[in-house]
């Protein structure tokens, strides 16, 4: 049994931000931090005070996290980026909103005294003295303190205050992981102060010392306990009065916290087997379980349920059968061919999720080069005469400005070239399309042709395929390439317009150039010759795509199973420490890395022969390296055992915080079941004769910081987690149990009542009753399971911070 937490984050937009540049504008982006650790950076939106991001993320993290903060920054090319403001949501705030926090939040000032992080290890005792009892406070060590100096570290010391007396530890230079092991004593007198304050500070020679956080201890509770020892989380100083909110602008967010207790696999087997049996039996009438789940699922959570069901059946090898069943259910209630798969039904949502999970790599191969070309060319493209701006394309010097007609003609030529390139890349890509995707489209094509067999509906099966392939997959990826991981940044205004017009053209081709699609925007007429040619190309492509036999599908799947497809790949800089000497960024060498489910390999170029760097089973931790070690905050370390069983470390540098967290997530997810995973690590490097982080001289010394193996970002190519998917489905079914029972009552009194199975191929008589029994058993299993882990901090003696 494991307790898991996840954050669903959508950063929508900002408004009324202050101007930070001399031009009267800003270049805003967001940094998301969980407990002060950066995990996400949005794209920069240039020259605006009301930016729109629309970026979505799913973060998996341990249940013990405390807060998530959103920092709005202004990007500067020549100087350090400016902080505009922040929004901080505590875990308690998110837990108080089961359906998620959604809305506008005012940005607040970033106060250095509130920007604290880390923990301090204290031993607190009440001991007998000669005249009265004495309060003994041992300051042992601290970890993950905020770096306050330009060298990426701090010079921390601790100040202990009680009853008007103050004592201080020694100063540990250049460390965020100091060790003191110093003890202080105070006399406990009648009527003395009720609190002991332990403050961490960064010592500065010239300027004033920087506050690093504090712990306030209730002495009366300590007196009752006599002794306490543990790691205490450092708290901010919130005694200062706040300025009026709203002067820094606002941020629109959607954040939902989900806490799940995942039971052992065996507990979910009855539920999984029941759902799989229903899918295998197919559509068996009004009592069919999948149909009833769709009927009782609200529109708001349909996408989430569709994705979870799809992943569950993918793990059972039944994704094609599940989607085929949904196709049949949709077709059974569709009368008009032109409304087929146009609603946000469970079939439409499940197919969207399926294409993202199973077809994203294929999409990148086909669409990636075209998107890259659009971004690199940055041409001004416009077909709507009412929106043409001739000044944007005028020539300088002796050349005359272009006329509106010339702009429209050049724009049409550019779009025809892009559309033609996309169709030309699509046509020969049949063999590159995953077998399970081809087989699913084959089932869709066949079902629609059976439902609409007349000659006048001959295009309907093709349109059914393109409604998913073009309208719900390729076109959205063209419109928002960053959200489909095709680009790292959002497009500027000019490129966005080009992408929008190209997406419209793809939609017209996907609609088979129907009169209705042509009538919407008549100014798209210059593209009609390419669109008509594209329709013929697309129909030929779909005909080949769905022409896959069962044997071919099995052969392709078997060939794929023999390969180890990359989980993640791309260029990184590597440095492995050997001996003494300085470690600088110049020591890193650029190589192309590839992570599979077997090993982390590298090569000089993507096409070169790969050499294995680390076998996956040997990895013991994947963690960040503190900034001062290499002068960069984008370095990670892979700690692994060599052939002789000794721990080794490979240092890899990424180009940005997003790439760093993506690689860390990928490494952690594929190694999560490894034996011998480390619980602690050194965030620094062993330079000379000591660790740079905690200054310990023993190279084999236990790490000075906790590993974060459970902090990961959800990606489209994540390994399937069968138990988690089953738990999510159980939670959803529990939420709609009342509606399912009402459906069960209606069916029990209807014409189908009492109908039992009459043959080996028929569904059982009452799958709903069986489902209720399974849900009851799972409820009982959850009630009897241990109620979570105890808190890491001995918080009962802490004074409430105000």
C-alpha positions, 0 to 999 in steps of 0.5 A: 500500500502506498500513499500518493499525491498529485497536483493538476496545474493549469496556468491560464493567464495574468492581467494588470501586471506592472511594467518592468521594462523602459518600453512600458511593458513586460516579458512575463513568464511563470516559475512553479515551485513546490516547497521552494524547489523549481519544477516548472517554467512556462514560456515567456509571453513577450511585450504584454501586461496581460499574458495568456499561457494556457499551460497544463501540468501534472506533478506527482509528489510525496504527500508530505509537501507543504505548499506550491508557489507561482512566481511571475517573472519578467525576462531580461536579456542583459540583466537578471530577471525581475520578480513581479510577484507571487501566489502561494497555495498551501497544502491545507488550502488545496485540501479544503477545495476537493474539486480544486482551486480555480479563479483569479488570485492577487500577486503579492510582493516577494519578501526575502524574509518569507522566502525560506526553505529547508529543515533544521535538526534539533535535540530539545531536552528539559534536564535537572539543574542545581537550582532549577531545571534547565532547557537544553537545545542542541543544534545539530545540522540543517539541510536545503537552506536558501542560498543567499549569496552570489556564489550559490550558497550561504554562510549560515549560523543559528541564533537561539533566543529564550527569556531575553537571552541569546546564544549563537552557533559558529558560522559555517562558510559556503554551505546550505547543508551545515553541521554544527553539533553545538549545545546551549542551555537556559535556566527554566524559571517560574513565569519565564517565557513560554517559547524558545526561538531558533533562528537561522541566519546567513552571515554577511561581512558588509551588508546586514545578515539575511534571514533563513527561517525560524522554529518557535518551540512551546516550552510548556509542551516540551516540559511535558514531553521532557525530550524531543529530537527531529527535523523541524521545517524552517518557517518564514517571518510573517510579522511584517504588515502586508501592502494592499493586494492587487497593485501587482496584478492577478494570476488565473489558476486552476490547481487540484490536489489529489491524494490517493491511497493505492492498495496492493494489486490483488485488491483491484483484480476483481474490479479490473477483471469485471471491466475487462470482461465487459469490454470483451463481451462487447455491447450487450444491451441496456445493462452494459456496464461501460455504457452506464458508466458513460451515462453517469459521468458528468461532462466536467470529469469525462476527460479524466475518466476517459484517460484513466479507462484508456490507460487501464485497458492499454495495460490489459491489452484491450485498448482497441476493444474498449474503443471499438465498444465506444464506437458502437455505442456512439453509432447506435445513438447517432442518426445524422452522419454529419453529427458523428463524433462531434460531441464530447462523448466518452468515445471522443475523449477516449480517442483523444487520449489514445492518440496522445498516449500511443501516437505522439511519437508518430506525430512528432516525426510527421509534423515536427519538421513542418512546425520547425520550418514555420518557426524558423521562417517567421514569414508574415502570412495573412489571407483575410483582406480585412486583416492585412497590414502592408506595413509589416511586409514593406521593403526598405530603401529603394524598393516599393512597399508590397500591395495588398494583392501581393501580400495575399498571393505570397501568403497563399503560396507560403500556406500551400507550401506548408500544407503540401509539405505536411500532406507529402510527409503524411502519405508515406508514413503508414508504416511508421504509424503504431500498429495499435493505432492503425488497428483502432482506425481500421475498427472505426472505419469498418463500424462507420461503413456498416452504419452508413452503407449508402453511396451518398455516405461514402465519405463518412468513414473517411471523415470519421477517421479524420475527425480524430486524426486531423481535427482532434490531433494534428490541428490542435498540435499545429495551433499549440505546438508547445502543448504537444511538446513540439516546441519549447516556447509559444509562437509569437503573434506573426507565427501564431497567425501562420499556424492558425491559418495552416490548422484551418487548411488542415481542418478543411482537408479533414472535412473532405472539402465539404461545401459547409466548410468552404462557406465559413471563410470564403477568403480561404479560397486561394488554398482550394486547389491544394485542399482538393488535392489534399483530400485525394491524398488523405483518402489514399493515406487512410485507405492504406492506413486501415488496410492492416490484417490481424496477422500484420498487427501482431507481427508489428507489435512483436517486432516493437516488443523486441526493441527498447524504444527511447523513453527520452532522448536529446543532447546533454552535457556530461562531466564525470569527476575524476581526481582533484581539480576545479569543476567548471562548466567548460569541463562538460562535453556535449553528447546525444543521450538516449534513455530506454527501459534498459539503459542510459546510453550516449553517442556523438550524434543521434545517428551514431552508434550508442555506448551504454553509460549506465545500466538502468538496474544499477541506478540508485538515485537521480537528483539535482546538483546545487548551483555553486558546484558548477555555476549552473542550476541546471545540473543533475546527477545519476548515482549508480553502482559500477561492476564492482558494486561501488557508487559512482556519479555521472553529472549531466547538464541541461539547458533549462529548468524544464529540461532538467525536471523532464530528465529527472522525472524520466530517470526516476520513473523508469528506476522506481522499482530498482532495489537499493534506492538511496534515501539520501544523497550529496547535492554537491560534489567531492572536490579535493578532500571534502564534499562541497555541500556539507564539508564532510571529508569522508567520501562514503559519508551518508548524504546530507539531503533527502532524495526526491524519487517521488517528485515527477512530472507526468508525460505522455509517454509515462510507463503505465501504473496499473494499480493507480489507474484502478484506484482512480476508476474505483474512486470515480465509481464510488462517486457515481454509485448513487446514480448507478444504483438508480439505473440498476433500480430502473433496469430491475423493474424494466422489460430486461428484468430477470434476464439471465445469460442464455449462452457462453457468449452473453453477458452475466445477468447483473454486472451492476450488482457484481460491481456494487459488491466489488466496490463494497469490498474495496471500501472495506479494504481501504477502511482496514488499511493503515491511515497514512504515514506519521508526520516527519516533524515532531510538530506537537511542540511547535508554536503556531506561526503567525 
